[in-house]
Amino acid sequence: MKTEEITLSIDQSGIRLIYQGLPLCNDKHSIDEIYLVCKMYKCDLPKSAWNGIKGCWVHTQTIEGEL
């Protein structure tokens, strides 16, 4: 799995890890849960995430404040 093809998506229902347009997990409610999914798939946490609430890209470090 190519790490550069993995993104995060945020919306009202939570955060999910996306690979080639398909979710790798169900909606999570904390970045710690996303870390566990990344660990399971042996990939790095993406540095940016799509914030569907605001309609823009955000830094992964700021996700906790987005929920």
Rosetta silent file (secondary structure, phi, psi, omega in degrees, C-alpha in Angstrom):
SEQUENCE: MKTEEITLSIDQSGIRLIYQGLPLCNDKHSIDEIYLVCKMYKCDLPKSAWNGIKGCWVHTQTIEGEL
SCORE:     score description
SCORE:     0.000 S_00000001
   1 L     0.000  127.966 -179.164    0.000    0.000    0.000 S_00000001
   2 L   -82.661  118.665 -177.144    1.477    3.357   -1.031 S_00000001
   3 H   -59.091  -35.206 -178.057    1.475    5.750    1.915 S_00000001
   4 H   -68.768  -13.466  178.062    1.225    8.815   -0.342 S_00000001
   5 H   -92.614    1.157 -178.922   -2.164    7.577   -1.612 S_00000001
   6 E   -96.374  132.797  177.615   -3.643    7.514    1.906 S_00000001
   7 E  -130.890  167.638  173.144   -5.660   10.495    3.128 S_00000001
   8 E  -111.152  147.123  176.463   -7.835   11.389    6.088 S_00000001
   9 E  -130.374  133.027 -179.069  -11.372   12.660    5.778 S_00000001
  10 E  -119.533  135.692  169.265  -13.269   14.523    8.506 S_00000001
  11 E  -150.759 -168.687 -175.452  -16.980   15.254    8.674 S_00000001
  12 L   -61.372  -27.263 -176.931  -19.765   15.423   11.252 S_00000001
  13 L   -87.659  -11.395  176.518  -19.757   11.655   11.750 S_00000001
  14 E   142.143 -158.658 -179.121  -16.016   11.370   12.480 S_00000001
  15 E  -115.978  141.681  175.087  -12.606   10.712   10.928 S_00000001
  16 E  -140.083  151.317  177.019  -11.773    7.966    8.471 S_00000001
  17 E   -92.824  130.216 -175.178   -8.640    6.781    6.684 S_00000001
  18 E  -118.330  134.283  174.939   -9.056    6.655    2.885 S_00000001
  19 E  -129.270  120.630 -178.957   -6.987    4.668    0.360 S_00000001
  20 L    51.160   41.213  176.013   -7.657    5.088   -3.366 S_00000001
  21 L    83.454   -2.090 -178.855  -11.071    6.568   -2.608 S_00000001
  22 E  -115.367  138.076  179.246  -12.212    3.755   -0.315 S_00000001
  23 E   -69.492  139.120  176.788  -12.415    3.911    3.500 S_00000001
  24 L   -93.929   -7.685 -178.116  -10.049    1.604    5.382 S_00000001
  25 L  -154.969  166.966  173.089  -12.058    1.864    8.595 S_00000001
  26 L   -76.813  175.350 -178.065  -15.383    2.914   10.003 S_00000001
  27 L   -63.504  130.183  177.431  -15.786    6.419   11.444 S_00000001
  28 E  -109.443  158.864 -176.248  -13.443    7.095   14.357 S_00000001
  29 L  -116.567    5.629  175.860  -13.846    9.846   16.947 S_00000001
  30 L  -149.875  156.937  178.785  -10.241   10.476   17.989 S_00000001
  31 H   -68.121  -27.125  177.567   -6.834   10.694   16.378 S_00000001
  32 H   -62.901  -38.443  177.233   -5.637    7.881   18.684 S_00000001
  33 H   -66.006  -37.313  177.995   -8.076    5.500   16.997 S_00000001
  34 H   -66.777  -38.489  175.922   -6.733    6.582   13.596 S_00000001
  35 H   -57.116  -41.580  179.769   -3.157    5.889   14.786 S_00000001
  36 H   -64.882  -38.111  177.390   -4.207    2.305   15.563 S_00000001
  37 H   -65.434  -43.943  177.232   -5.672    1.886   12.065 S_00000001
  38 H   -59.538  -41.754  179.062   -2.435    3.239   10.542 S_00000001
  39 H   -62.734  -42.037 -179.913   -0.458    0.804   12.666 S_00000001
  40 H   -61.906  -40.745  179.981   -2.645   -2.083   11.509 S_00000001
  41 H   -89.119    1.824  178.633   -2.060   -1.174    7.838 S_00000001
  42 L    54.968   51.413  178.053    1.632   -0.374    8.500 S_00000001
  43 L  -132.392  162.859  177.714    1.393    3.135    7.084 S_00000001
  44 L   -83.651  152.604  174.614    2.233    6.612    8.306 S_00000001
  45 L   -69.746  126.907  178.820   -0.409    9.049    9.441 S_00000001
  46 L   -58.688  147.887 -178.336   -1.012   11.510    6.579 S_00000001
  47 L   -78.254  -18.978  178.600    0.256   15.037    7.246 S_00000001
  48 E  -133.980  161.694 -177.977   -2.966   16.632    5.970 S_00000001
  49 E  -140.834  148.261  175.765   -6.651   15.790    6.042 S_00000001
  50 E   -84.849  120.749  177.369   -9.724   16.828    4.084 S_00000001
  51 E   -96.369  101.080 -179.116  -12.138   18.677    6.366 S_00000001
  52 L   -70.347  -17.623  178.308  -15.543   18.114    4.807 S_00000001
  53 L   -73.447  -46.015 -179.099  -17.167   20.423    7.335 S_00000001
  54 L   -91.324  -19.520 -178.035  -15.124   23.457    6.249 S_00000001
  55 L    74.545   39.044  179.820  -14.424   22.270    2.708 S_00000001
  56 E  -153.012  165.899  175.652  -10.632   22.647    2.915 S_00000001
  57 E   -83.604  140.844  178.304   -7.417   20.765    3.686 S_00000001
  58 E  -130.509  160.176  175.152   -6.087   21.002    7.264 S_00000001
  59 E   -73.967  140.271 -179.235   -2.947   19.783    9.022 S_00000001
  60 H   -57.554  -33.002 -178.910   -3.403   16.458   10.777 S_00000001
  61 H   -61.199  -22.456 -176.372   -2.024   17.983   13.982 S_00000001
  62 H   -97.247    4.964 -174.100   -5.127   20.215   14.228 S_00000001
  63 H   -60.555  -43.308 -177.327   -7.723   17.459   13.828 S_00000001
  64 H   -54.432  -35.247  178.675   -8.609   17.149   17.518 S_00000001
  65 H   -76.190  -13.647 -177.933   -9.780   20.768   17.467 S_00000001
  66 H   -83.431  -23.942 -174.852  -11.938   20.103   14.377 S_00000001
  67 L   -86.272    0.000    0.000  -14.220   17.536   16.015 S_00000001
